[in-house]
Amino acid sequence: MRLWSLHPSQLDRAALVACWREALLAQAVLAGRTRGYQRHPQLERFRAQPDPLAAVGAYLTGVGEEADARGYRFDRSRILSPARPAARIAVTDGQLAREWEHLGAKLAVRSPADAERWRRSEPRPHPLFRVVPGEVASWERAGTIAD
């Protein structure tokens, strides 16, 4: 499961579609609708929120907005709690940088045009997140980033 901290506009088509599917899975876990992925470390930052479903709903809304901008048709009726939470979630600049490098490596392999666009830009956070100073997040697996 990869719930990118990066702004959805920075993801290529494959990453955006996968992000949508995986965020729907995260929503199902947080809503108690599935038994799998209960201990997935990326869910920690959503579980730590006062309303985890609102947080993942806001995350999905941000991904859905980018899909709309690209002319994709993601079924936004699947978002259980689409309202924005009162506060944004902190993401460290170290985590954002780690994900940025990981995205660049993926793009270099599967999408040269997107990789070129990646090289000319800087990482920005998903609208749900606010950047704070810090290292790679504790929930990120050591050594390599898991997808």
DSSP file with accessible surface (Angstrom, degrees, kcal/mol):
  #  RESIDUE AA STRUCTURE BP1 BP2  ACC     N-H-->O    O-->H-N    N-H-->O    O-->H-N    TCO  KAPPA ALPHA  PHI   PSI    X-CA   Y-CA   Z-CA
    1    1 A M              0   0   16      0, 0.0     2,-0.5     0, 0.0    41,-0.1   0.000 360.0 360.0 360.0 128.4    0.0    0.0    0.0
    2    2 A R        -     0   0    3     16,-0.2     2,-0.8   145,-0.1    20,-0.2  -0.952 360.0-179.9-126.0 108.5    1.4    3.4   -1.0
    3    3 A L        -     0   0    0     -2,-0.5    16,-0.0    19,-0.1    17,-0.0  -0.872  31.0-140.2-104.1  92.7   -0.6    6.4    0.2
    4    4 A W        -     0   0    8     -2,-0.8    92,-0.1     1,-0.2   122,-0.1  -0.245  18.1-157.8 -60.2 138.5    1.6    9.1   -1.3
    5    5 A S        +     0   0    0     90,-0.1   121,-3.0     2,-0.1   124,-0.2   0.599  69.9  98.7 -83.7 -15.3    2.3   12.3    0.8
    6    6 A L  B    S-A  125   0A   1    119,-0.3     5,-0.1     1,-0.1   120,-0.0  -0.327  92.9 -88.9 -71.7 154.9    3.0   14.0   -2.5
    7    7 A H    >   -     0   0   42    117,-2.8     3,-2.3   119,-0.2     4,-0.3  -0.411  35.2-125.8 -62.1 134.6    0.5   16.2   -4.3
    8    8 A P  G >  S+     0   0    2      0, 0.0     3,-1.6     0, 0.0    -1,-0.1   0.794 106.9  68.2 -57.0 -26.4   -1.6   14.0   -6.6
    9    9 A S  G 3  S+     0   0   31      1,-0.3    -2,-0.1     7,-0.0     7,-0.0   0.724  94.9  57.8 -66.0 -17.1   -0.8   16.3   -9.6
   10   10 A Q  G <  S+     0   0    5     -3,-2.3    -1,-0.3   114,-0.1     2,-0.3   0.557  89.5  92.4 -89.8  -6.2    2.8   15.0   -9.3
   11   11 A L  S <  S-     0   0    1     -3,-1.6     2,-0.0    -4,-0.3    92,-0.0  -0.613  74.7-126.4 -87.9 145.9    1.8   11.4   -9.8
   12   12 A D     >  -     0   0    7     -2,-0.3     4,-2.7     1,-0.1     5,-0.2  -0.251  39.8 -90.0 -77.6 175.2    1.8    9.7  -13.2
   13   13 A R  H  > S+     0   0  152      1,-0.2     4,-2.6     2,-0.2     5,-0.3   0.922 126.2  49.1 -54.7 -48.1   -1.3    7.9  -14.4
   14   14 A A  H  > S+     0   0   30      1,-0.2     4,-2.3     2,-0.2    -1,-0.2   0.916 113.6  45.6 -62.2 -43.2   -0.3    4.5  -12.9
   15   15 A A  H  > S+     0   0    4      2,-0.2     4,-2.5     1,-0.2    -1,-0.2   0.888 112.7  51.0 -68.9 -37.3    0.6    6.0   -9.5
   16   16 A L  H  X S+     0   0    0     -4,-2.7     4,-2.2     2,-0.2    -2,-0.2   0.939 112.6  45.0 -65.9 -45.6   -2.6    8.1   -9.3
   17   17 A V  H  X S+     0   0   42     -4,-2.6     4,-2.3    -5,-0.2    -2,-0.2   0.934 115.6  47.2 -64.5 -44.4   -4.9    5.1  -10.2
   18   18 A A  H  X S+     0   0   21     -4,-2.3     4,-2.8    -5,-0.3     5,-0.2   0.906 109.9  54.0 -63.7 -39.3   -3.0    2.9   -7.7
   19   19 A C  H  X S+     0   0    0     -4,-2.5     4,-2.5     2,-0.2     5,-0.2   0.913 107.9  50.0 -61.3 -43.1   -3.2    5.6   -5.1
   20   20 A W  H  X S+     0   0   15     -4,-2.2     4,-2.1     2,-0.2    -2,-0.2   0.956 113.2  45.6 -60.0 -49.8   -7.0    5.8   -5.5
   21   21 A R  H  X S+     0   0  147     -4,-2.3     4,-1.9     1,-0.2    -2,-0.2   0.909 115.2  46.7 -60.9 -44.4   -7.4    2.0   -5.2
   22   22 A E  H  X S+     0   0   44     -4,-2.8     4,-2.5     1,-0.2    -1,-0.2   0.856 110.1  52.3 -71.6 -32.9   -5.1    1.8   -2.2
   23   23 A A  H  X S+     0   0    0     -4,-2.5     4,-2.5    -5,-0.2    -1,-0.2   0.872 107.8  52.7 -70.1 -34.1   -6.7    4.7   -0.4
   24   24 A L  H  X S+     0   0   15     -4,-2.1     4,-2.2    -5,-0.2    -2,-0.2   0.902 109.6  49.4 -64.4 -38.2  -10.1    3.0   -0.9
   25   25 A L  H  X S+     0   0   50     -4,-1.9     4,-2.4     2,-0.2    -2,-0.2   0.933 109.7  50.9 -63.9 -43.8   -8.6   -0.1    0.7
   26   26 A A  H  X S+     0   0    0     -4,-2.5     4,-2.8     1,-0.2    -2,-0.2   0.915 109.1  51.7 -59.7 -42.1   -7.3    2.1    3.6
   27   27 A Q  H  X S+     0   0   10     -4,-2.5     4,-2.1     1,-0.2    -1,-0.2   0.923 108.4  51.1 -60.4 -43.7  -10.8    3.5    4.0
   28   28 A A  H  <>S+     0   0   24     -4,-2.2     5,-3.0     2,-0.2     6,-0.6   0.907 110.8  48.8 -61.7 -40.2  -12.3    0.0    4.2
   29   29 A V  H ><5S+     0   0    4     -4,-2.4     3,-1.6     1,-0.2    -2,-0.2   0.954 112.4  47.2 -63.4 -49.3   -9.8   -1.0    6.9
   30   30 A L  H 3<5S+     0   0   31     -4,-2.8    -1,-0.2     1,-0.3    -2,-0.2   0.798 111.4  51.7 -65.9 -26.0  -10.5    2.2    8.9
   31   31 A A  T 3<5S-     0   0   35     -4,-2.1    -1,-0.3    -5,-0.2    -2,-0.2   0.459 115.2-116.3 -86.9  -2.4  -14.2    1.6    8.6
   32   32 A G  T < 5S+     0   0   61     -3,-1.6    -3,-0.2    -4,-0.3    -2,-0.1   0.732  78.7 126.7  74.4  24.9  -13.9   -2.0    9.8
   33   33 A R      < +     0   0  176     -5,-3.0     2,-0.3    -6,-0.2    -4,-0.2   0.422  67.6  35.5 -95.3  -2.1  -15.1   -3.4    6.5
   34   34 A T        -     0   0   48     -6,-0.6    -2,-0.1    -5,-0.2    -1,-0.1  -0.990  60.1-148.0-148.3 152.5  -12.1   -5.7    5.8
   35   35 A R  S >  S+     0   0  235     -2,-0.3     3,-0.7     2,-0.0    -1,-0.1   0.649  73.7  89.1 -95.1 -17.5   -9.9   -7.8    7.9
   36   36 A G  T 3  S+     0   0   33      1,-0.2    -2,-0.1     2,-0.1     4,-0.1  -0.334  86.1  20.3 -77.0 160.8   -6.7   -7.5    5.8
   37   37 A Y  T >  S+     0   0  128      1,-0.1     3,-1.7     2,-0.1    -1,-0.2   0.618  73.9 141.4  62.1  15.8   -4.1   -4.7    6.1
   38   38 A Q  T <  S+     0   0   77     -3,-0.7    -1,-0.1     1,-0.3    -2,-0.1   0.829  75.6  38.9 -56.9 -34.1   -5.2   -4.0    9.7
   39   39 A R  T 3  S+     0   0  231      3,-0.0    -1,-0.3     4,-0.0     5,-0.1   0.198  78.8 142.2-103.8  16.5   -1.6   -3.4   10.8
   40   40 A H    X   -     0   0   18     -3,-1.7     3,-1.7     1,-0.2     4,-0.3  -0.383  50.4-138.2 -63.6 127.6   -0.3   -1.6    7.7
   41   41 A P  G >  S+     0   0   28      0, 0.0     3,-1.6     0, 0.0     4,-0.4   0.804  96.6  65.6 -62.2 -28.1    2.1    1.1    8.9
   42   42 A Q  G 3  S+     0   0    5      1,-0.3     3,-0.5     2,-0.2     4,-0.4   0.718  91.6  65.4 -69.0 -15.3    0.9    3.8    6.5
   43   43 A L  G X> S+     0   0    0     -3,-1.7     4,-2.9     1,-0.2     3,-0.6   0.679  79.3  85.1 -77.7 -13.6   -2.5    3.7    8.4
   44   44 A E  H <> S+     0   0   95     -3,-1.6     4,-1.8    -4,-0.3    -1,-0.2   0.890  86.4  51.3 -55.0 -44.6   -0.8    5.1   11.5
   45   45 A R  H 34 S+     0   0   17     -3,-0.5    -1,-0.2    -4,-0.4    -2,-0.1   0.815 114.0  44.2 -69.7 -25.0   -1.1    8.7   10.5
   46   46 A F  H X4 S+     0   0    0     -3,-0.6     3,-1.6    -4,-0.4    -2,-0.2   0.899 111.5  52.2 -81.6 -41.9   -4.8    8.4    9.7
   47   47 A R  H 3< S+     0   0   99     -4,-2.9    -2,-0.2     1,-0.3    -3,-0.2   0.791 101.2  63.2 -62.1 -27.9   -5.5    6.4   12.9
   48   48 A A  T 3< S+     0   0   79     -4,-1.8    -1,-0.3    -5,-0.3    -2,-0.2   0.576  86.9  94.7 -74.8  -7.7   -3.8    9.1   14.9
   49   49 A Q  S <  S-     0   0   44     -3,-1.6     4,-0.1    -5,-0.1     5,-0.0  -0.519  86.9-118.2 -85.0 153.4   -6.4   11.7   13.8
   50   50 A P  S    S+     0   0  135      0, 0.0    -1,-0.1     0, 0.0    -4,-0.0   0.853 113.1  25.2 -56.7 -35.5   -9.5   12.5   15.8
   51   51 A D  S  > S-     0   0   83      1,-0.1     4,-2.2    -5,-0.1     3,-0.3  -0.803  71.5-176.7-130.9  88.8  -11.7   11.2   12.9
   52   52 A P  H  > S+     0   0   36      0, 0.0     4,-2.6     0, 0.0     5,-0.3   0.867  84.1  53.3 -56.8 -36.9   -9.7    8.7   10.8
   53   53 A L  H  > S+     0   0   48      1,-0.2     4,-2.3     2,-0.2    28,-0.3   0.889 108.6  49.3 -68.5 -35.8  -12.5    8.3    8.3
   54   54 A A  H  > S+     0   0    8     -3,-0.3     4,-2.5     2,-0.2    -1,-0.2   0.904 111.2  51.4 -66.9 -38.0  -12.7   12.0    7.7
   55   55 A A  H  X S+     0   0    1     -4,-2.2     4,-2.0     2,-0.2    -2,-0.2   0.947 113.8  41.4 -64.9 -47.7   -8.9   12.1    7.3
   56   56 A V  H  X S+     0   0    0     -4,-2.6     4,-2.9     1,-0.2    -1,-0.2   0.867 113.0  56.3 -70.5 -29.7   -8.9    9.3    4.7
   57   57 A G  H  X S+     0   0    0     -4,-2.3     4,-2.4    -5,-0.3    -2,-0.2   0.915 107.7  47.4 -64.3 -42.4  -12.0   10.8    3.1
   58   58 A A  H  X S+     0   0    0     -4,-2.5     4,-2.2    25,-0.2    -2,-0.2   0.886 111.1  52.4 -64.8 -37.4  -10.1   14.1    2.7
   59   59 A Y  H  X S+     0   0    1     -4,-2.0     4,-1.9     2,-0.2    -2,-0.2   0.957 111.3  45.7 -61.9 -49.7   -7.2   12.2    1.2
   60   60 A L  H  X S+     0   0    0     -4,-2.9     4,-3.2     1,-0.2    -2,-0.2   0.883 108.9  56.6 -61.6 -38.0   -9.4   10.5   -1.3
   61   61 A T  H  X S+     0   0   11     -4,-2.4     4,-2.6     1,-0.2    -1,-0.2   0.924 106.1  50.2 -60.5 -42.8  -11.1   13.8   -2.1
   62   62 A G  H  X S+     0   0    4     -4,-2.2     4,-1.6     2,-0.2    -1,-0.2   0.909 113.0  45.6 -62.2 -40.9   -7.7   15.3   -3.1
   63   63 A V  H  X S+     0   0    0     -4,-1.9     4,-2.2     1,-0.2    -2,-0.2   0.924 112.6  51.6 -68.0 -41.4   -6.9   12.3   -5.3
   64   64 A G  H  X S+     0   0    0     -4,-3.2     4,-2.6     1,-0.2    -2,-0.2   0.872 105.7  54.9 -63.1 -37.7  -10.4   12.5   -6.8
   65   65 A E  H  X S+     0   0   83     -4,-2.6     4,-2.2     2,-0.2    -1,-0.2   0.902 108.9  47.9 -63.1 -39.7  -10.0   16.2   -7.6
   66   66 A E  H  X S+     0   0   32     -4,-1.6     4,-1.5     2,-0.2    -2,-0.2   0.909 109.9  52.5 -67.9 -39.1   -6.8   15.5   -9.5
   67   67 A A  H  <>S+     0   0    0     -4,-2.2     5,-2.7     1,-0.2     4,-0.4   0.931 109.2  50.0 -60.4 -43.8   -8.5   12.6  -11.4
   68   68 A D  H ><5S+     0   0   80     -4,-2.6     3,-1.5     1,-0.2    -1,-0.2   0.916 106.8  54.8 -59.2 -44.3  -11.3   15.1  -12.3
   69   69 A A  H 3<5S+     0   0   82     -4,-2.2    -1,-0.2     1,-0.3    -2,-0.2   0.813 110.2  47.0 -61.0 -29.0   -8.7   17.6  -13.6
   70   70 A R  T 3<5S-     0   0   70     -4,-1.5    -1,-0.3    -3,-0.3    -2,-0.2   0.445 119.6-108.9 -90.8  -3.5   -7.2   14.9  -15.8
   71   71 A G  T < 5S+     0   0   61     -3,-1.5    -3,-0.2    -4,-0.4     2,-0.2   0.622  71.3 141.6  85.4  13.2  -10.6   13.8  -17.2
   72   72 A Y      < -     0   0   69     -5,-2.7     2,-0.6    -6,-0.2    -1,-0.3  -0.521  49.5-133.8 -82.4 158.7  -10.6   10.5  -15.4
   73   73 A R        +     0   0  234     -2,-0.2     2,-0.4    -3,-0.1    -5,-0.0  -0.721  30.1 171.4-118.7  81.3  -13.8    9.2  -13.9
   74   74 A F        -     0   0   31     -2,-0.6     2,-1.5   -10,-0.2     3,-0.1  -0.720  42.3-115.0 -84.9 139.1  -13.2    7.9  -10.3
   75   75 A D    >   -     0   0   85     -2,-0.4     3,-1.7     1,-0.2     4,-0.1  -0.578  35.3-179.8 -79.2  91.5  -16.3    7.0   -8.5
   76   76 A R  G >  S+     0   0   78     -2,-1.5     3,-1.6     1,-0.3    -1,-0.2   0.624  70.3  79.5 -72.5  -9.4  -16.3    9.6   -5.7
   77   77 A S  G 3  S+     0   0   99      1,-0.3    -1,-0.3    -3,-0.1    -2,-0.1   0.677  80.7  70.8 -68.8 -12.6  -19.5    8.3   -4.3
   78   78 A R  G <  S+     0   0  136     -3,-1.7     2,-0.6     2,-0.0    -1,-0.3   0.584  71.6 102.5 -79.0  -9.7  -17.3    5.6   -2.7
   79   79 A I    <   -     0   0   12     -3,-1.6   -22,-0.1     1,-0.2   -55,-0.0  -0.664  59.0-161.7 -76.9 117.7  -15.8    8.2   -0.3
   80   80 A L  S    S+     0   0   67     -2,-0.6    -1,-0.2     1,-0.3   -26,-0.1   0.837  83.1  19.1 -70.8 -36.3  -17.5    7.5    3.0
   81   81 A S        +     0   0   31    -28,-0.3    -1,-0.3     1,-0.1   -24,-0.1  -0.696  67.3 169.9-137.3  83.1  -16.7   10.9    4.6
   82   82 A P        +     0   0   76      0, 0.0    -1,-0.1     0, 0.0    -2,-0.1   0.600  43.0 109.8 -77.0  -8.1  -15.7   13.4    1.9
   83   83 A A  S    S-     0   0   64      1,-0.1   -25,-0.2   -22,-0.0   -26,-0.1  -0.343  76.4-109.2 -67.4 147.5  -15.7   16.4    4.2
   84   84 A R        -     0   0  117    -27,-0.1   -29,-0.1   -26,-0.1    -1,-0.1  -0.542  33.2-118.3 -74.2 137.9  -12.3   18.0    5.0
   85   85 A P        -     0   0   39      0, 0.0    -1,-0.1     0, 0.0     0, 0.0  -0.310  25.4-109.5 -70.6 163.6  -11.1   17.5    8.6
   86   86 A A  S    S+     0   0  117      1,-0.0     2,-0.3     2,-0.0    -2,-0.1   0.823  98.7  35.9 -64.1 -33.8  -10.5   20.5   10.8
   87   87 A A  S    S-     0   0   62      0, 0.0     2,-0.2     0, 0.0    -1,-0.0  -0.915  79.1-122.0-126.1 149.8   -6.7   20.2   10.7
   88   88 A R        -     0   0  131     -2,-0.3     2,-0.4    -4,-0.1    41,-0.2  -0.541  33.6-112.9 -82.8 156.0   -4.2   19.1    8.2
   89   89 A I  E     -b  129   0B   7     39,-2.3    41,-2.4    -2,-0.2     2,-0.2  -0.717  28.4-118.2 -92.5 136.7   -1.8   16.2    9.0
   90   90 A A  E     -b  130   0B  44     -2,-0.4     2,-0.4    39,-0.2    41,-0.2  -0.505  30.0-177.9 -73.5 138.4    1.9   16.9    9.5
   91   91 A V  E     -b  131   0B   6     39,-2.4    41,-2.2    -2,-0.2     2,-0.1  -0.994  26.5-120.7-132.1 135.9    4.3   15.2    7.1
   92   92 A T  E  >  -b  132   0B  32     -2,-0.4     4,-2.4    39,-0.2     5,-0.2  -0.441  13.3-125.9 -77.2 152.8    8.0   15.7    7.5
   93   93 A D  H  > S+     0   0   80     39,-2.2     4,-2.5     1,-0.2     5,-0.2   0.843 113.6  57.9 -64.1 -29.4   10.2   17.2    4.8
   94   94 A G  H  > S+     0   0   18     40,-1.4     4,-2.1    38,-0.3    42,-0.3   0.906 107.2  46.1 -66.1 -39.9   12.3   14.0    5.1
   95   95 A Q  H  > S+     0   0    1     40,-0.6     4,-2.5     2,-0.2     5,-0.2   0.926 112.4  50.3 -67.2 -44.1    9.4   11.8    4.3
   96   96 A L  H  X S+     0   0   11     -4,-2.4     4,-2.4     1,-0.2    -2,-0.2   0.930 111.4  48.6 -61.4 -42.9    8.3   14.0    1.4
   97   97 A A  H  X S+     0   0   49     -4,-2.5     4,-2.3     2,-0.2    -1,-0.2   0.899 110.1  52.1 -64.0 -40.1   11.9   13.9    0.0
   98   98 A R  H  X S+     0   0   66     -4,-2.1     4,-2.0     1,-0.2    -2,-0.2   0.935 112.5  44.3 -62.1 -46.1   12.0   10.1    0.4
   99   99 A E  H  X S+     0   0    0     -4,-2.5     4,-2.9     2,-0.2    -1,-0.2   0.881 110.0  56.6 -66.6 -36.1    8.8    9.7   -1.5
  100  100 A W  H  X S+     0   0   19     -4,-2.4     4,-2.4    -5,-0.2    -2,-0.2   0.930 109.3  45.3 -60.9 -46.1    9.9   12.2   -4.2
  101  101 A E  H  X S+     0   0  119     -4,-2.3     4,-2.1     2,-0.2    -1,-0.2   0.901 112.5  51.6 -64.9 -39.9   13.0   10.2   -4.9
  102  102 A H  H  X S+     0   0   35     -4,-2.0     4,-2.1    -5,-0.2    -2,-0.2   0.928 110.0  49.0 -63.2 -44.1   11.0    7.0   -5.0
  103  103 A L  H  X S+     0   0    0     -4,-2.9     4,-2.9     1,-0.2     5,-0.2   0.932 109.0  53.5 -61.4 -43.8    8.6    8.4   -7.4
  104  104 A G  H  X S+     0   0    6     -4,-2.4     4,-2.2     1,-0.2    -1,-0.2   0.902 108.1  49.9 -57.9 -41.7   11.5    9.6   -9.6
  105  105 A A  H  X S+     0   0   62     -4,-2.1     4,-1.0     2,-0.2    -1,-0.2   0.905 112.1  47.7 -64.4 -41.3   12.9    6.1   -9.7
  106  106 A K  H  X S+     0   0   50     -4,-2.1     4,-2.3     1,-0.2     3,-0.5   0.920 112.0  49.6 -65.1 -43.6    9.6    4.6  -10.7
  107  107 A L  H  X S+     0   0    1     -4,-2.9     4,-2.6     1,-0.2     8,-0.4   0.869 102.9  60.3 -65.4 -36.9    9.0    7.3  -13.4
  108  108 A A  H  < S+     0   0   60     -4,-2.2    -1,-0.2    -5,-0.2    -2,-0.2   0.852 113.1  39.1 -58.7 -32.5   12.5    6.7  -14.9
  109  109 A V  H  < S+     0   0  129     -4,-1.0    -2,-0.2    -3,-0.5    -1,-0.2   0.904 129.9  22.9 -84.4 -44.2   11.5    3.1  -15.6
  110  110 A R  H  < S+     0   0   99     -4,-2.3    -3,-0.2     1,-0.2    -2,-0.2   0.620 128.1  27.3-105.9 -13.5    7.9    3.4  -16.7
  111  111 A S     X  +     0   0   20     -4,-2.6     4,-2.6    -5,-0.3     3,-0.2  -0.561  50.6 179.6-154.4  81.8    7.3    6.9  -18.0
  112  112 A P  H  > S+     0   0   95      0, 0.0     4,-2.2     0, 0.0     5,-0.2   0.870  87.5  53.4 -55.4 -37.7   10.2    8.9  -19.5
  113  113 A A  H  > S+     0   0   80      1,-0.2     4,-1.9     2,-0.2     5,-0.1   0.932 112.3  44.1 -65.1 -42.0    8.0   11.9  -20.2
  114  114 A D  H  > S+     0   0   41     -3,-0.2     4,-2.6     1,-0.2    -1,-0.2   0.856 109.8  56.9 -69.5 -33.3    6.8   12.0  -16.7
  115  115 A A  H  X S+     0   0    1     -4,-2.6     4,-2.3    -8,-0.4    -2,-0.2   0.896 105.9  50.3 -64.2 -37.9   10.3   11.5  -15.4
  116  116 A E  H  X S+     0   0   80     -4,-2.2     4,-1.2     2,-0.2    -2,-0.2   0.925 110.9  48.1 -65.2 -43.4   11.4   14.6  -17.4
  117  117 A R  H  < S+     0   0   77     -4,-1.9     3,-0.5     1,-0.2    -2,-0.2   0.914 110.2  53.8 -61.6 -40.3    8.6   16.6  -15.8
  118  118 A W  H >< S+     0   0   37     -4,-2.6     3,-1.7     1,-0.2    -2,-0.2   0.915 104.1  55.0 -59.7 -45.0    9.6   15.2  -12.4
  119  119 A R  H 3< S+     0   0  139     -4,-2.3    -1,-0.2     1,-0.3    -2,-0.2   0.792 107.4  50.8 -61.3 -29.0   13.2   16.4  -12.9
  120  120 A R  T 3< S+     0   0  169     -4,-1.2    -1,-0.3    -3,-0.5     2,-0.2   0.365 108.1  61.3 -91.3   5.0   12.0   20.0  -13.5
  121  121 A S  S <  S-     0   0   36     -3,-1.7  -111,-0.0    -4,-0.2    -3,-0.0  -0.721  70.4-126.8-128.5 176.8    9.8   20.2  -10.4
  122  122 A E        -     0   0  149     -2,-0.2     2,-0.0     1,-0.0    -2,-0.0  -0.902  39.2 -91.9-120.6 151.7   10.0   20.1   -6.7
  123  123 A P        -     0   0   36      0, 0.0   -26,-0.1     0, 0.0   -27,-0.0  -0.360  40.6-175.1 -67.7 139.5    7.9   18.0   -4.3
  124  124 A R        -     0   0  114   -117,-0.1  -117,-2.8   -28,-0.1  -114,-0.1  -0.973  24.6-112.2-128.0 149.5    4.7   19.4   -3.0
  125  125 A P  B     -A    6   0A  32      0, 0.0  -119,-0.3     0, 0.0  -118,-0.1  -0.430  32.5 -97.4 -82.8 155.4    2.4   17.8   -0.4
  126  126 A H    >   -     0   0    1   -121,-3.0     3,-2.1  -119,-0.2  -119,-0.2  -0.321  46.4-105.9 -55.2 146.9   -1.1   16.4   -0.9
  127  127 A P  T 3  S+     0   0   46      0, 0.0    -1,-0.1     0, 0.0   -68,-0.1   0.749 119.2  62.5 -56.6 -21.7   -3.6   19.1    0.2
  128  128 A L  T 3  S+     0   0    7    -40,-0.1   -39,-2.3   -70,-0.1     2,-0.3   0.750  98.2  70.6 -72.8 -22.6   -4.3   17.1    3.4
  129  129 A F  E <   -b   89   0B   0     -3,-2.1     2,-0.4   -41,-0.2   -39,-0.2  -0.681  60.4-158.9-104.5 151.2   -0.7   17.5    4.6
  130  130 A R  E     -b   90   0B 117    -41,-2.4   -39,-2.4    -2,-0.3     2,-0.3  -0.976  28.7-120.2-121.6 137.4    1.4   20.3    5.9
  131  131 A V  E     +b   91   0B  69     -2,-0.4   -39,-0.2   -41,-0.2   -41,-0.1  -0.626  33.6 174.3 -84.7 132.5    5.2   20.0    5.8
  132  132 A V  E     -b   92   0B  40    -41,-2.2   -39,-2.2    -2,-0.3   -38,-0.3  -0.917  40.1 -90.7-128.3 156.3    7.2   20.2    9.0
  133  133 A P  S    S+     0   0  113      0, 0.0     2,-0.3     0, 0.0   -41,-0.0  -0.382  72.6  97.7 -65.2 145.6   10.9   19.6    9.5
  134  134 A G        -     0   0   28    -42,-0.0   -40,-1.4    -2,-0.0     3,-0.1  -0.891  63.3 -74.2 158.6 175.0   11.9   16.1   10.3
  135  135 A E  S    S-     0   0  161     -2,-0.3   -40,-0.6     1,-0.2   -41,-0.2  -0.184  70.1 -57.3 -84.0-178.0   13.3   12.7    9.2
  136  136 A V  S    S-     0   0   52    -42,-0.3    -1,-0.2     1,-0.1   -43,-0.1  -0.324  74.0 -92.5 -59.6 140.9   11.6   10.0    7.3
  137  137 A A    >   -     0   0   21    -45,-0.1     3,-1.4     1,-0.1    -1,-0.1  -0.202  24.4-123.7 -60.9 149.0    8.4    8.9    9.1
  138  138 A S  T 3  S+     0   0  113      1,-0.3    -1,-0.1    -3,-0.1     4,-0.1   0.777 110.3  59.9 -64.4 -27.1    8.6    6.0   11.6
  139  139 A W  T 3  S+     0   0   24    -98,-0.1     2,-0.3     2,-0.1    -1,-0.3   0.632  82.4  99.9 -78.8 -12.0    5.9    4.1    9.6
  140  140 A E  S <  S-     0   0   17     -3,-1.4     2,-0.1   -99,-0.1     5,-0.1  -0.584  84.7-111.3 -74.4 134.0    8.1    4.0    6.5
  141  141 A R        -     0   0  117     -2,-0.3    -1,-0.1     1,-0.1    -2,-0.1  -0.400  35.3-109.3 -66.8 139.8    9.8    0.7    6.1
  142  142 A A  S    S+     0   0   97      1,-0.2     2,-1.7    -4,-0.1    -1,-0.1  -0.304  91.6  11.9 -68.2 147.8   13.6    0.8    6.5
  143  143 A G  S    S+     0   0   72     -2,-0.0     2,-0.3     2,-0.0    -1,-0.2  -0.434 126.9  24.1  89.1 -65.3   15.9    0.4    3.6
  144  144 A T  S    S-     0   0  105     -2,-1.7     2,-0.5   -42,-0.0    -3,-0.1  -0.930  79.7-110.0-132.6 158.4   13.4    0.7    0.7
  145  145 A I        -     0   0   15     -2,-0.3     2,-0.3   -47,-0.1    -3,-0.1  -0.750  33.7-140.6 -86.8 128.9   10.0    2.2    0.2
  146  146 A A              0   0   22     -2,-0.5    -5,-0.1  -145,-0.1    -1,-0.0  -0.624 360.0 360.0 -87.1 148.0    7.3   -0.4   -0.1
  147  147 A D              0   0   81     -2,-0.3  -145,-0.1  -145,-0.1    -1,-0.0  -0.706 360.0 360.0-102.6 360.0    4.5    0.1   -2.7
